[in-house]
Amino acid sequence: MTQPASRATQPESRARFTIPASHPMVTVLGSGDALLRVIEEAFPAADIHVRGNEISATGEQGDVALIQRLFDEMMLVLRTGAPMTEDSVERSIAMLKNHSNGHGNGAGPAETPAEVLTQSILSSRGRTIRPKTLNQKRYVDAIDRHTINFGIGPAGTGKTYLAMAKAVQALQAKQVERIILTRPAVEAGERLGFLPGTLVEKIDPYLRPLYDALHDMLDPLTIPRLMEAGTIEVAPLAFMRGRSLNNAFIILDEAQNTSTEQMKMFLTRLGFNSKIVVTGDVTQVDLPGGTQSGLRQIQAILDGVEDIHFSRLTTEDVVRHKLVGRIVDAYEKYENRDGRAGS
């Protein structure tokens, strides 16, 4: 079979780059050469050799150019003190390949892998919270630029976690006076009254993921004090009714489970010097049959309104175990196939 002309006519190229002595090769190649193996698997037609602190690559011109660019980006990341992992190398390769194939968004110069992987949002308890994908970086940047932001995407894309990191960052910088975290307790529905315990105890399981994220970002010993003082409030969406929320960073999580009326109620709570982030996954609506998701509808209502931004994340932005992205994709394919079979 004849190869496509674009591949068959590419001349062979060779590049050599030297790793500065200040950077141990293990930080560049990974423990047991794990990072090098990721690169070799991504460019199977290229030959990559390491001798001392020199790395050489031979192969088609396009591949060699991308490999050279990849090592340049890796060095920029390592110089900041941020680590390179197998996951970050895979994501860097994907960004570089998408850019070289002309798959940017056309909104200006594409962000480089180093710009994405070195953007620090929050440092807490010995770890730094950063965006890990290009869409995550654009989502975080949009939160800085707009008063109301929507983060829409599947589970594991970091939409709620990154929003909470931005909220803690804003509180620590004294840009706001308090953080308000809320979710609809839709799963309880009419059954809430039948659950044992006080109202707080009944609702607590639906708010637990927000508490878990807070414990990642703040000293757990300070959280009760901040909540007692009202600096941090975690409450079900129903508790927002009738309030005007000033000087606050407000996050509505699981917004796909709001009704149209609840979404309108929540957004009109916006007060002065406040910021709202709404997160949800429109493919995972748990509302009773016939109830329209406020998150689905709001995209048509507010599209194009100034100072409101919609960030859309995909399975490529899943930052949990790589199998999570594959599972989400598999379910989506199955449901699409099942829907067609039943039509």
Solvent accessible surface area in square Angstrom, and as a share of the most:
residue,aa,sasa,rsa
1,M,240,1.07
2,T,124,0.72
3,Q,110,0.49
4,P,89,0.56
5,A,74,0.57
6,S,83,0.54
7,R,105,0.38
8,A,57,0.44
9,T,102,0.59
10,Q,63,0.28
11,P,75,0.47
12,E,137,0.62
13,S,30,0.20
14,R,140,0.51
15,A,13,0.10
16,R,135,0.49
17,F,25,0.10
18,T,83,0.48
19,I,3,0.02
20,P,53,0.33
21,A,103,0.80
22,S,95,0.61
23,H,32,0.14
24,P,80,0.50
25,M,42,0.19
26,V,88,0.50
27,T,51,0.30
28,V,0,0.00
29,L,14,0.07
30,G,9,0.09
31,S,90,0.58
32,G,60,0.58
33,D,63,0.32
34,A,16,0.13
35,L,8,0.04
36,L,18,0.09
37,R,124,0.45
38,V,15,0.09
39,I,0,0.00
40,E,66,0.30
41,E,132,0.59
42,A,28,0.22
43,F,5,0.02
44,P,114,0.72
45,A,69,0.53
46,A,12,0.09
47,D,84,0.43
48,I,15,0.08
49,H,114,0.51
50,V,55,0.32
51,R,209,0.76
52,G,63,0.60
53,N,60,0.31
54,E,67,0.30
55,I,0,0.00
56,S,12,0.08
57,A,0,0.00
58,T,27,0.16
59,G,6,0.06
60,E,37,0.17
61,Q,97,0.43
62,G,29,0.28
63,D,20,0.10
64,V,4,0.03
65,A,59,0.46
66,L,28,0.14
67,I,0,0.00
68,Q,71,0.31
69,R,87,0.32
70,L,1,0.00
71,F,3,0.01
72,D,73,0.38
73,E,8,0.03
74,M,1,0.00
75,M,12,0.05
76,L,85,0.43
77,V,2,0.01
78,L,20,0.10
79,R,139,0.51
80,T,84,0.49
81,G,67,0.64
82,A,4,0.03
83,P,92,0.58
84,M,17,0.08
85,T,66,0.38
86,E,90,0.40
87,D,57,0.30
88,S,12,0.08
89,V,0,0.00
90,E,65,0.29
91,R,35,0.13
92,S,1,0.01
93,I,10,0.05
94,A,51,0.39
95,M,21,0.09
96,L,7,0.04
97,K,65,0.27
98,N,63,0.32
99,H,96,0.43
100,S,67,0.43
101,N,99,0.51
102,G,62,0.60
103,H,124,0.55
104,G,45,0.43
105,N,88,0.45
106,G,77,0.74
107,A,87,0.67
108,G,46,0.44
109,P,135,0.85
110,A,28,0.22
111,E,41,0.18
112,T,34,0.20
113,P,3,0.02
114,A,9,0.07
115,E,86,0.39
116,V,0,0.00
117,L,15,0.08
118,T,38,0.22
119,Q,41,0.18
120,S,61,0.39
121,I,9,0.04
122,L,9,0.04
123,S,79,0.51
124,S,16,0.10
125,R,147,0.54
126,G,91,0.88
127,R,113,0.41
128,T,47,0.27
129,I,7,0.04
130,R,61,0.22
131,P,1,0.00
132,K,95,0.40
133,T,9,0.05
134,L,39,0.19
135,N,51,0.26
136,Q,3,0.01
137,K,25,0.10
138,R,57,0.21
139,Y,0,0.00
140,V,0,0.00
141,D,29,0.15
142,A,0,0.00
143,I,1,0.00
144,D,85,0.44
145,R,152,0.56
146,H,40,0.18
147,T,40,0.23
148,I,16,0.08
149,N,0,0.00
150,F,0,0.00
151,G,0,0.00
152,I,11,0.06
153,G,6,0.05
154,P,20,0.13
155,A,47,0.36
156,G,7,0.07
157,T,0,0.00
158,G,14,0.14
159,K,19,0.08
160,T,27,0.15
161,Y,61,0.23
162,L,6,0.03
163,A,0,0.00
164,M,1,0.00
165,A,0,0.00
166,K,14,0.06
167,A,1,0.00
168,V,1,0.00
169,Q,59,0.26
170,A,6,0.05
171,L,27,0.13
172,Q,104,0.46
173,A,59,0.46
174,K,175,0.74
175,Q,116,0.51
176,V,14,0.08
177,E,121,0.54
178,R,62,0.23
179,I,1,0.01
180,I,0,0.00
181,L,0,0.00
182,T,0,0.00
183,R,29,0.11
184,P,8,0.05
185,A,25,0.19
186,V,31,0.18
187,E,74,0.33
188,A,2,0.02
189,G,46,0.45
190,E,168,0.75
191,R,155,0.56
192,L,39,0.19
193,G,61,0.59
194,F,179,0.75
195,L,70,0.35
196,P,117,0.73
197,G,47,0.45
198,T,83,0.48
199,L,89,0.45
200,V,110,0.63
201,E,105,0.47
202,K,34,0.14
203,I,9,0.05
204,D,39,0.20
205,P,84,0.53
206,Y,45,0.17
207,L,8,0.04
208,R,103,0.38
209,P,63,0.39
210,L,2,0.01
211,Y,34,0.13
212,D,78,0.41
213,A,11,0.09
214,L,1,0.01
215,H,69,0.31
216,D,58,0.30
217,M,1,0.01
218,L,17,0.08
219,D,67,0.35
220,P,43,0.27
221,L,154,0.76
222,T,36,0.21
223,I,5,0.03
224,P,83,0.52
225,R,148,0.54
226,L,30,0.15
227,M,56,0.25
228,E,158,0.71
229,A,79,0.61
230,G,37,0.36
231,T,30,0.17
232,I,1,0.01
233,E,42,0.19
234,V,16,0.09
235,A,5,0.04
236,P,10,0.06
237,L,2,0.01
238,A,70,0.54
239,F,93,0.39
240,M,0,0.00
241,R,151,0.55
242,G,71,0.68
243,R,67,0.24
244,S,76,0.49
245,L,1,0.01
246,N,56,0.29
247,N,47,0.24
248,A,0,0.00
249,F,4,0.02
250,I,0,0.00
251,I,1,0.00
252,L,0,0.00
253,D,9,0.04
254,E,51,0.23
255,A,0,0.00
256,Q,5,0.02
257,N,2,0.01
258,T,0,0.00
259,S,19,0.12
260,T,42,0.25
261,E,122,0.55
262,Q,53,0.23
263,M,2,0.01
264,K,143,0.61
265,M,15,0.06
266,F,0,0.00
267,L,21,0.10
268,T,82,0.48
269,R,46,0.17
270,L,58,0.29
271,G,15,0.14
272,F,175,0.73
273,N,101,0.52
274,S,12,0.08
275,K,44,0.19
276,I,1,0.00
277,V,0,0.00
278,V,0,0.00
279,T,0,0.00
280,G,3,0.02
281,D,15,0.08
282,V,35,0.20
283,T,98,0.57
284,Q,105,0.47
285,V,44,0.25
286,D,84,0.44
287,L,26,0.13
288,P,90,0.57
289,G,83,0.80
290,G,90,0.87
291,T,56,0.33
292,Q,101,0.45
293,S,3,0.02
294,G,1,0.01
295,L,0,0.00
296,R,124,0.45
297,Q,52,0.23
298,I,13,0.06
299,Q,36,0.16
300,A,88,0.68
301,I,99,0.50
302,L,29,0.14
303,D,106,0.55
304,G,79,0.76
305,V,67,0.38
306,E,160,0.72
307,D,61,0.31
308,I,32,0.16
309,H,56,0.25
310,F,25,0.11
311,S,10,0.06
312,R,132,0.48
313,L,8,0.04
314,T,64,0.37
315,T,30,0.17
316,E,133,0.60
317,D,4,0.02
318,V,9,0.05
319,V,45,0.26
320,R,147,0.54
321,H,122,0.55
322,K,103,0.44
323,L,89,0.44
324,V,35,0.20
325,G,11,0.10
326,R,142,0.52
327,I,90,0.46
328,V,35,0.20
329,D,53,0.27
330,A,58,0.45
331,Y,138,0.52
332,E,94,0.42
333,K,138,0.58
334,Y,118,0.45
335,E,102,0.46
336,N,78,0.40
337,R,130,0.47
338,D,81,0.42
339,G,46,0.45
340,R,164,0.60
341,A,84,0.65
342,G,71,0.69
343,S,125,0.80
